[in-house]
């Protein structure tokens, strides 16, 4: 009996070791720091969805000095989270990024203004100072201003662009009439600072018809020539979307998982729960890129007048090959 048990135990251990050895490694580079914006990936890891898919996933947080396109171009990641304007601009500059999935179907980007400044509509923008994020996040704003015919180099007929840090200080300190915010993050930082919602005027990019696709998953084009890589990414996307669905249905628990992974300790429970609840409103069900939404993004980026974000219609910038694998 002992010999049979020992043999069975040895077989079990062997299979476990083989399973661990067989797990395909994937490194994911996030666009920003650990927060509920990326809850689906942390949930998929925490709940074992990646392990069930035969994957060993490493999730690397981003930050103000980390550009995901540069990371993947340098071999530091297999897949990145990036906004489509940044990804397409990078592609045109030589980093051949391809969208393989689009977990976020809607944009959360806004311009938030103090009502006391008198800004009631985009017609009031000229002559104002507007806070704008850079490092690739400025592209949707520049396309919007181009569509409105408003110069971004100052003057009475243009706007003065204030390079905004990743905080809301310019609005609180009244250095800017309006600042960039996300529905799930900085807007609530303004509220938490003591400014009430009725003291604010908000312009959602979605409502202005200039929304561009945000958090998508991107890989390098050459890697998609490898069928094994496509299969691995299919499993990764399927497990990630399972994580996103769980996070959507369990926002408070998902926020706790995010906090468990926040090595900085900078996030708060209240903010992360609220963020997850807002993120849930932006999510797609299966992560498959909507071609019409892609084209709207491209058209917006091309409409930059004399200084467009991209100068020509991209070719090969997206594929359904991975999400088709994920749905099998």
Order of alpha helices (4+ residues) and beta strands (2+ residues): alpha-beta-alpha-alpha-beta-alpha-beta-alpha-beta-beta-beta-alpha-beta-alpha-beta-alpha-beta-beta-alpha-alpha-alpha-alpha-alpha
